[in-house]
Amino acid sequence: MRAATALRAAAVAAILPLPAFAATKGQANTSAIVMFLVFIVGTMFITWWAAKRTKTTSDFYTAGGGITGFQNGLAIAGDYLSAASFLGIAGMVYVSGFDGMIYAIGFLFGWPVVMFLIAERLRNLGRYNFADVTSYRLSETPLRVLAASASLLVIALYLIAQMVGAGKLIVLLFGIRYELAVSIVGVLMIMYVAFGGMTATTWVQIIKAVLMLIGATLMAFLVLKAFSFNPDAMLAEAVRIHPNGLGIMAPGSQVSANPLNALSLGLALAFGTAGLPHILMRFFTVPNAKEARRSVIYASSFIGYFYLLTFIIGFGGIALLYQHPEYFNANPDGSIDIINGLVGGTNMVAVHLANAVGGSLLLGFLAAVTFATIVAVVAGLTLAGAAAISHDLYANVFARGRATEKQQMKISRISTVTLGVIAILLGIVFENQNVAFMVGLAFAIAASANFPVLVLSIAWRGCTTMGATIGGFIGLVVATAWVTLSKTVWVDVFNFAEPIVPFPNPGILSIPLAFIAIWLFSVLDRSPRADRERAAFDALRVRSETGIGASSASDH
């Protein structure tokens, strides 16, 4: 039971930014602060450089389509990999061994879905974001309202968790008030996006990805070095020390405790990736569909490699941290509980391990990388939100395509500032709230609302505006309502005695329901508009597979 409780805590950490980092208060050091400041100065210089190149909406949203596949793959990895995943998954492996990799497998499985189903078609059909694709042959107004509604909800949920984590980290580093710390993050994010647009955001994400890959590689190297680069020796020592013994080498309670919830979580993680607006937006930054496909291959490689490192770090934590009793709260009899006694909880495994194998310098580097991670993710989210407001709602719904380039740029920057202020306020309001459900809900909404509409609009001739709109909103509402009525919110947040639904992850219900609703209402739609939309599928198919007529990269 105690191990299961610790596993649930680590699972929470896997989707949260860094709420427990403050538990290591007193470990922050000069090297962390220096690295933090170097990152800020460097990224501000990039923003200044990018601002001179950001003149049009294409520059602002997609960096003019001039990013290479390799650069974009790194940027996607930077946008997708969070320090939370790093710390949380390492903690889950520490608690339960192989069973702790279920989140990593779910996150990674989403990329083949992206590559084989949508990456090339997305680039060929769209210009700025995925709403361009869904409205290619379907009616613009309802589809863009749906896309903007789902996107802004996903972005808001993500932003809250990231802002809380970033604020906690700066409090740890500098000892300032939390409200000021969150404001600093918000201002930095506004500057990156409002002035540098996608170019600045891309390079911030690339720098962050490189730093995180270097940091995790160094940690894994030092862990293996402690065992003479013999993984078998590391695993044998972990089995010897861990309370579950050989059980950590086999699947466990993550799946067996509630198979339906595990399946539901897996569906959300796998298909949610293909519906996240800030990830999908990255495929419009490359010049053509070939580079979009290369982006996914590079991103999958970097992400897969990174999760392999977390596996080594998790097992290395079991084998090595036991040798450092100063990282544990001792029991009254002087014994050590390696699962429940770790200072700061099991999501602190990577932090303690960095200190154990690399000293204060590696610990400081990890803290700086963590901040870089959160800022990169926040910038990507804000840019996707600005696109939803300016491009989808203002330019194509309210102005109905009559907005000038100058007007769109103005609204984009106003949207960025507005989203930044909202993010700061939400970060302050949710400082002490349990926000674990927010990122999980973001994946569920993306998988239930965005993914079915996106896939069926480009792959099925029979999809109509009525079907896509009703099905998308059903997926969005069901996913949101299910999580709200689950233990995660109904009990943990609203303090009711019992949840109304049996498990917290809605994907197993909301995703099929969205697909069925899109099919049903499309089949029932016999309107003249529906006939025109079905007839337009041939033109969509030609462009999606050949790229004829697709937007090209801008010259700078």
C-alpha positions in Angstrom: 0.0 0.0 0.0 2.8 2.4 0.9 4.5 1.8 -2.4 1.3 2.3 -4.3 0.8 5.6 -2.5 4.3 6.7 -3.4 3.7 5.6 -7.0 0.6 7.8 -7.2 2.6 10.7 -5.9 5.3 10.1 -8.5 2.6 9.9 -11.2 1.4 13.3 -10.1 4.9 14.7 -10.4 5.2 13.3 -13.9 2.6 15.9 -15.1 3.4 18.8 -12.8 6.2 21.3 -13.4 8.1 21.4 -10.2 5.9 21.9 -7.1 8.1 19.9 -4.8 11.4 21.4 -5.9 11.1 23.9 -3.0 11.4 20.9 -0.7 15.2 21.0 -1.3 15.4 24.5 0.0 18.9 25.3 1.0 20.5 23.3 -1.9 20.3 26.2 -4.3 23.7 27.6 -5.0 25.7 30.3 -6.8 26.2 28.1 -9.8 22.5 27.7 -10.3 21.9 31.5 -10.1 24.8 32.2 -12.5 23.5 29.7 -15.1 20.0 31.0 -14.7 21.2 34.6 -15.4 23.3 33.4 -18.4 20.2 31.7 -19.9 18.2 34.9 -19.5 20.8 37.1 -21.1 21.4 34.7 -23.9 17.7 34.3 -24.8 17.1 38.1 -24.6 19.8 38.5 -27.2 18.1 35.9 -29.4 14.8 37.8 -29.0 16.5 41.1 -30.1 17.9 39.3 -33.1 14.6 37.6 -33.9 12.6 40.8 -33.6 14.5 42.3 -36.5 13.4 39.4 -38.7 9.7 39.3 -37.5 7.8 41.6 -39.8 4.8 39.6 -41.1 2.3 37.2 -39.6 4.1 34.4 -41.3 7.3 35.4 -39.5 5.4 35.8 -36.2 3.6 32.5 -36.2 5.9 30.2 -38.2 9.3 31.8 -38.5 8.6 32.3 -42.2 8.6 28.5 -42.6 12.4 28.6 -42.7 13.3 26.2 -39.9 15.1 23.0 -40.9 13.8 19.6 -40.0 16.7 19.0 -37.6 16.2 22.4 -35.9 12.5 21.8 -35.7 13.0 18.3 -34.3 15.1 19.7 -31.5 12.6 22.5 -30.9 9.7 20.0 -30.8 11.7 18.0 -28.2 12.2 21.2 -26.3 8.5 22.1 -26.4 7.4 18.5 -25.5 9.9 17.4 -22.9 9.3 19.0 -19.6 11.5 18.9 -16.5 8.4 17.5 -14.9 8.4 14.5 -17.1 12.1 14.1 -16.3 11.7 14.3 -12.6 8.4 12.5 -12.4 9.2 9.6 -14.6 12.6 9.1 -12.9 10.7 9.1 -9.6 8.2 6.6 -10.9 11.0 4.2 -12.0 12.6 4.7 -8.5 9.3 3.7 -6.9 8.3 0.7 -9.1 11.0 0.0 -11.6 9.9 -1.0 -15.1 6.3 -0.2 -14.2 7.2 3.4 -13.8 7.9 3.7 -17.6 4.2 3.6 -18.5 4.0 7.4 -18.8 7.2 7.5 -20.9 5.9 4.8 -23.3 2.5 6.7 -23.6 4.2 10.0 -24.3 6.6 8.4 -26.9 3.8 6.4 -28.6 2.1 9.6 -29.7 4.9 10.4 -32.2 4.3 7.5 -34.7 0.7 8.6 -34.7 1.8 12.2 -35.6 4.3 11.0 -38.2 2.2 8.5 -40.1 -1.2 10.2 -39.8 -0.9 13.9 -39.9 2.6 15.5 -40.1 3.0 15.8 -43.9 -0.7 16.5 -44.6 -0.7 19.2 -41.9 2.2 21.0 -43.5 0.7 20.7 -47.0 -2.8 21.9 -46.1 -2.2 24.6 -43.4 -0.4 27.8 -43.1 -0.3 28.9 -39.4 -2.1 26.3 -37.3 -4.1 23.1 -37.4 -7.4 25.1 -37.6 -6.4 26.0 -41.2 -6.4 22.3 -42.0 -9.8 21.4 -40.4 -11.4 24.4 -42.2 -9.7 23.6 -45.6 -12.9 22.1 -47.1 -15.3 22.6 -44.1 -17.0 25.7 -43.1 -14.5 28.1 -41.4 -16.5 29.8 -38.7 -17.8 26.8 -36.7 -14.5 24.8 -37.1 -12.3 27.7 -36.1 -14.5 28.5 -33.1 -14.2 24.8 -32.0 -10.5 24.8 -32.6 -9.9 28.0 -30.8 -12.2 26.9 -27.8 -10.4 23.6 -27.4 -6.9 25.1 -28.0 -7.4 28.0 -25.5 -8.7 25.5 -22.8 -5.7 23.2 -23.4 -3.3 26.1 -23.3 -4.8 27.6 -20.1 -4.6 24.2 -18.3 -1.0 23.8 -19.4 -0.1 27.4 -18.5 -1.3 27.2 -14.9 0.8 24.2 -14.1 3.9 25.6 -15.8 3.5 29.1 -14.2 3.2 27.5 -10.7 6.3 25.4 -11.2 8.4 28.3 -12.6 7.3 30.6 -9.7 8.3 27.9 -7.1 11.7 27.5 -8.8 12.6 31.2 -8.8 11.5 31.4 -5.1 13.9 28.6 -4.5 16.8 30.3 -6.3 16.4 33.8 -5.2 14.2 33.7 -2.0 11.8 36.4 -3.4 8.0 36.5 -3.0 6.1 33.9 -5.1 3.9 36.6 -6.7 7.0 38.5 -7.9 8.6 35.3 -9.2 5.5 34.4 -11.3 5.4 37.9 -12.7 9.1 37.6 -13.7 8.3 34.5 -15.7 5.2 36.1 -17.3 7.2 39.2 -18.4 10.0 37.1 -19.9 7.5 35.0 -21.8 5.7 38.1 -23.1 9.0 39.5 -24.3 10.0 36.3 -26.1 6.8 35.9 -27.9 5.6 39.5 -28.5 8.9 40.7 -30.0 10.6 37.6 -31.3 7.6 35.5 -32.3 8.2 31.9 -33.5 11.8 32.5 -34.4 12.8 33.5 -30.8 10.5 30.8 -29.4 12.1 28.2 -31.6 15.7 29.0 -30.5 14.7 29.2 -26.9 13.3 25.7 -27.3 16.3 24.4 -29.1 18.7 25.7 -26.4 16.5 24.2 -23.7 16.4 20.8 -25.5 20.2 20.8 -25.9 20.7 21.7 -22.2 18.3 19.0 -21.0 19.8 16.3 -23.2 23.3 17.2 -22.1 22.3 17.3 -18.4 20.5 13.9 -18.6 23.3 12.3 -20.6 25.9 13.5 -18.0 23.8 12.2 -15.2 23.3 8.8 -16.8 27.1 8.6 -17.7 28.0 9.3 -14.1 25.5 6.8 -12.8 26.9 4.0 -15.1 30.4 5.1 -14.3 29.7 4.2 -10.7 29.1 0.6 -11.8 32.0 0.4 -14.2 29.5 0.9 -17.1 27.8 -2.4 -16.4 24.0 -1.9 -16.5 23.6 -5.5 -15.1 25.5 -4.5 -12.0 23.3 -1.4 -11.5 20.1 -3.4 -11.9 21.3 -6.2 -9.6 22.1 -3.6 -6.9 18.7 -1.9 -7.4 17.0 -5.3 -7.0 19.0 -6.0 -3.8 18.1 -2.7 -2.2 14.5 -2.0 -3.3 11.7 -3.3 -0.9 10.0 -5.0 -3.9 13.1 -6.9 -4.8 12.8 -8.7 -8.2 9.3 -7.2 -8.5 10.7 -4.0 -9.9 11.8 -5.8 -13.0 8.2 -6.7 -13.9 4.9 -4.8 -14.7 2.9 -3.9 -11.6 0.2 -1.8 -10.1 0.2 0.9 -12.7 -1.7 -1.4 -15.0 -3.2 -4.1 -12.6 -4.7 -1.7 -10.1 -7.2 -0.4 -12.7 -6.7 -1.7 -16.2 -9.5 0.6 -17.7 -7.9 3.7 -16.2 -4.5 2.6 -17.5 -5.9 2.0 -21.0 -7.7 5.4 -20.8 -4.6 7.2 -19.8 -2.6 5.5 -22.6 -5.2 6.6 -25.2 -5.0 10.2 -24.0 -1.2 10.3 -24.0 -0.9 8.6 -27.4 -3.6 10.6 -29.3 -3.4 13.8 -27.2 0.1 14.5 -28.7 -1.5 14.7 -32.1 -4.0 17.3 -30.9 -1.8 19.6 -28.8 -2.0 23.0 -30.5 1.5 24.2 -29.5 3.0 21.0 -30.9 1.0 20.9 -34.1 1.9 24.6 -34.8 5.6 23.6 -35.0 5.0 21.7 -38.3 4.3 25.0 -40.1 7.7 26.3 -39.3 9.4 24.1 -41.9 9.6 24.8 -45.6 7.8 21.6 -46.9 6.2 18.3 -46.0 9.6 16.4 -46.3 11.1 18.6 -43.6 7.9 18.1 -41.5 8.4 14.3 -41.6 12.1 14.7 -40.8 11.1 16.9 -37.8 9.0 14.0 -36.3 11.9 11.5 -36.9 14.4 13.8 -35.1 12.0 14.7 -32.4 11.1 11.0 -31.8 14.8 10.1 -31.6 15.6 12.9 -29.1 12.5 12.1 -27.0 13.1 8.3 -27.0 16.8 8.8 -26.1 15.8 11.1 -23.3 13.3 8.7 -21.8 15.9 5.9 -22.0 18.2 8.2 -19.8 15.4 8.6 -17.3 15.2 4.8 -17.0 19.0 4.7 -16.1 18.6 7.7 -13.7 15.6 6.0 -11.9 17.3 2.7 -11.4 20.6 4.5 -10.6 18.7 6.4 -7.9 17.6 3.1 -6.2 21.2 1.8 -6.4 23.1 4.9 -5.3 21.0 7.1 -3.1 20.8 4.5 -0.4 24.5 5.2 0.1 23.7 8.8 1.1 21.6 8.8 4.3 21.6 12.6 4.3 19.0 12.5 1.5 16.5 10.6 3.7 14.4 11.3 6.8 15.4 8.6 9.2 12.8 6.6 11.1 12.8 6.8 14.9 14.9 3.6 15.1 17.5 5.0 12.7 16.5 2.9 9.7 15.8 4.4 6.3 12.7 3.9 4.1 14.0 4.5 0.6 10.5 5.0 -0.8 8.7 7.1 1.7 11.7 8.6 3.5 13.3 10.6 0.6 13.6 14.3 1.4 11.1 16.2 -0.8 9.4 13.0 -2.0 10.1 10.6 -4.8 9.9 13.3 -7.5 13.2 14.6 -6.0 15.2 11.5 -7.1 16.9 13.2 -10.0 17.7 16.3 -7.9 19.4 14.2 -5.1 21.1 12.0 -7.6 22.6 15.0 -9.5 24.0 16.2 -6.2 25.3 12.7 -5.3 27.1 12.0 -8.6 28.0 15.5 -9.7 28.0 17.7 -6.7 26.6 21.2 -6.4 27.7 22.2 -9.9 25.5 19.5 -11.5 22.7 20.3 -9.1 22.9 24.0 -10.1 22.9 23.1 -13.8 19.8 20.9 -13.3 18.0 23.9 -11.6 18.9 26.2 -14.5 17.8 23.6 -17.1 14.5 23.2 -15.3 13.8 26.9 -15.5 14.8 26.9 -19.2 12.4 24.0 -19.8 9.4 25.8 -18.2 10.1 29.1 -20.0 10.4 27.3 -23.4 7.1 25.4 -22.9 5.3 28.6 -21.7 6.5 30.5 -24.8 5.2 27.8 -27.1 1.9 27.7 -25.4 1.5 31.5 -25.5 2.3 31.7 -29.2 -0.3 29.0 -30.0 -2.8 30.9 -27.9 -2.1 34.1 -29.7 -2.6 32.3 -33.0 -6.0 31.0 -31.9 -7.1 34.5 -30.9 -5.7 36.5 -33.7 -5.7 34.2 -36.7 -8.7 32.0 -36.0 -11.1 34.2 -34.1 -10.2 37.8 -35.1 -9.0 37.4 -38.7 -11.2 34.6 -39.9 -14.3 34.7 -37.7 -14.9 38.3 -36.8 -13.1 40.1 -39.7 -14.0 37.2 -42.1 -10.7 37.3 -43.9 -10.6 41.1 -44.4 -8.0 41.9 -41.7 -4.8 43.4 -43.0 -1.3 42.1 -42.1 -0.7 45.0 -39.9 -4.0 44.5 -38.0 -3.2 40.8 -37.5 0.2 41.6 -36.1 -1.2 44.2 -33.7 -3.9 41.7 -32.4 -1.3 39.0 -32.1 0.9 41.1 -29.8 -2.1 42.3 -27.8 -3.2 38.7 -27.5 0.3 37.8 -26.3 0.3 40.5 -23.6 -3.2 39.6 -22.5 -2.4 35.8 -22.3 0.8 36.7 -20.3 -1.2 38.8 -17.8 -3.8 36.0 -17.5 -1.1 33.4 -17.0 0.5 35.5 -14.2 -2.9 35.9 -12.5 -3.7 32.2 -12.8 -0.3 31.2 -11.5 -0.9 33.3 -8.4 -4.4 32.1 -7.8 -3.5 28.4 -8.1 -0.3 28.6 -6.1 -1.4 26.2 -3.4 -4.0 24.2 -5.4 -3.6 20.7 -6.5 -3.2 21.2 -10.3 -2.2 17.7 -11.2 -5.4 17.1 -13.1 -4.8 20.1 -15.4 -2.1 18.7 -17.7 -3.9 15.3 -17.8 -7.1 17.0 -18.7 -5.2 19.0 -21.4 -4.1 15.7 -23.1 -7.6 14.3 -22.7 -9.2 17.4 -24.4 -6.6 17.4 -27.2 -7.2 13.7 -27.8 -11.1 14.0 -27.6 -11.8 17.3 -29.4 -8.8 18.2 -31.7 -7.5 14.8 -32.8 -10.8 13.2 -34.1 -11.7 16.4 -36.0 -8.3 16.8 -37.5 -7.9 13.1 -38.6 -11.4 12.7 -40.0 -11.5 16.0 -41.8 -8.4 15.1 -43.8 -8.8 11.3 -44.1 -12.6 10.7 -44.6 -14.6 12.0 -47.5 -17.8 11.8 -45.6 -16.8 14.2 -42.8 -19.0 17.4 -42.8 -19.0 20.6 -40.9 -22.0 19.6 -38.8 -20.5 16.2 -37.9 -17.0 17.7 -37.1 -18.5 20.6 -35.0 -20.9 18.5 -32.9 -18.5 15.6 -32.5 -15.6 17.9 -31.5 -17.7 19.7 -28.9 -19.1 16.4 -27.5 -15.5 15.2 -27.0 -14.5 18.4 -25.3 -17.5 18.5 -23.0 -17.4 14.8 -22.1 -13.7 14.9 -21.3 -14.0 18.0 -19.2 -17.1 16.8 -17.3 -15.6 13.3 -16.7 -12.4 14.7 -15.1 -14.5 17.2 -13.0 -16.6 14.4 -11.6 -13.6 12.1 -10.9 -11.7 11.8 -7.6 -9.0 14.1 -9.0 -11.4 17.1 -8.9 -14.7 16.1 -7.2 -13.0 14.8 -4.1 -9.4 16.3 -4.0 -10.4 19.8 -5.1 -14.2 20.2 -4.2 -13.9 18.0 -1.1 -16.9 15.8 -1.8 -16.9 12.4 -0.1 -17.1 10.2 -3.2 -16.4 10.6 -6.9 -19.3 10.2 -9.3 -17.2 8.5 -12.0 -15.1 5.4 -11.3 -11.7 6.5 -12.6 -10.1 9.9 -13.5 -8.9 9.5 -17.1 -11.8 10.0 -19.7 -10.1 8.9 -22.9 -11.6 5.5 -23.1 -15.1 7.1 -23.3 -14.6 10.6 -24.7 -12.3 9.7 -27.7 -14.5 6.9 -29.2 -17.6 9.1 -28.5 -16.1 12.0 -30.5 -15.3 9.7 -33.4 -18.8 8.1 -33.3 -20.5 11.5 -33.1 -18.5 12.9 -36.0 -19.4 9.9 -38.1 -23.1 9.8 -37.1 -23.9 13.5 -37.6 -21.9 13.6 -40.9 -23.9 10.6 -42.3 -27.1 12.3 -41.2 -26.1 15.6 -42.8 -27.8 15.7 -46.3 -27.6 19.5 -46.8 -26.3 21.0 -50.0 -23.3 22.3 -48.0 -22.4 18.8 -47.0 -22.5 17.6 -50.6 -20.1 20.4 -51.6 -17.8 19.5 -48.7 -17.7 15.8 -49.8 -17.0 16.8 -53.4 -14.1 19.0 -52.2 -12.3 16.0 -50.7 -10.6 15.1 -53.9 -8.8 18.5 -54.1 -7.9 18.2 -50.4 -6.4 14.8 -51.0 -4.3 15.9 -54.0 -2.9 18.8 -52.1 -2.3 16.9 -48.8 -0.3 14.2 -50.6 1.5 16.3 -53.2 1.9 19.7 -51.6 0.7 21.4 -54.8 -0.5 24.9 -53.7 1.0 24.6 -50.2 2.4 27.8 -48.6 6.1 28.2 -49.0 8.9 29.5 -46.8 9.5 33.3 -46.7 12.8 34.8 -47.9 14.8 36.8 -45.3 
